[in-house]
Amino acid sequence: MLKQSLLEEISARISEVMAASPARDVEKNLKASLAGLLGRLDLVTREEFDVQAQVLAQTREQLRVLEERLARLEGGGT
């Protein structure tokens, strides 16, 4: 029990030191810079990507149906 308490206290103190250290500021600045960079890129969300993938799948199916229909019409007219 004493060991656990000592470990918790050490962990808490390390967290305090890290929160007050320049490393925390560097981390914040890096995250802000990265967020700014990613914000300028032309990216889509996963949800938008999934919607477009579904639209593409439907379009491919429609194209397949139309190609089959055209093949039947061309075959029947000859």
N, C-alpha and C positions, 0 to 999 in steps of 0.2 A: 504494500500500500504506500509506504514511504517512497519507494522507488517510482511509482506511478505519479505521485504528487510532485516529486522532484523533476521528473521528465516534463510534466505539464507546465511547471514554473519556468523551466529552461526554454521550452517551446514558446511560451508567452513572451518571455524577454527577447528571444530572437526575433519574434514577429514585431515587437515594439521597435527594436533597433532597425530592422529592415524597413519598417514603415517610415521611419525618420531619416533614413539614409539617402544619399544621392542616387543610389540604385533605383529607388522607388520613383524618383523624378525622371530618371532616364527611361524607365519602363513606361511611365505615363506619356512622355514625349514621343517615344517610339510608337506606342499605340495610336496616338493622335496623328502622327505622320503617316502611318500605314493606313489609317481610316481615310485620311485625306487623299492619299494616292489611289486607293481602291474606289473612292467616290468619284474620281475623275475618269475612271475606266468605264467603258461601255459594257457593263455586265448586267445580266438578268438574274432574277431570283430563281430558285429551284422550282417554285410553283409556276412561274412564267415559262420556264423551260419545259416542264411537264405538260402544260397546256399546249404549247406549240408542237411538242412531240405527238400528242394525241391528234391535233389538227392534221399533221403530216401523215399519220397513219390512216386517217379517214380519207384524205386526199388520194393516197396511194391505192386504197381500196376502190374508190370511185374510178380512178384511172384504169385499174385492172378490169372492172366491170365494163367500162366503155371500150377498152381494147378488145375484149371478148365479143362485145356486140358488133363492133366494126368488122372483126374477123368473120363473124357469121354473115353480116350483110354483104361483105365482099365475096365470100365463098358462095353464097346463094345467088348472087347476081351474075356469076360467070358461067 
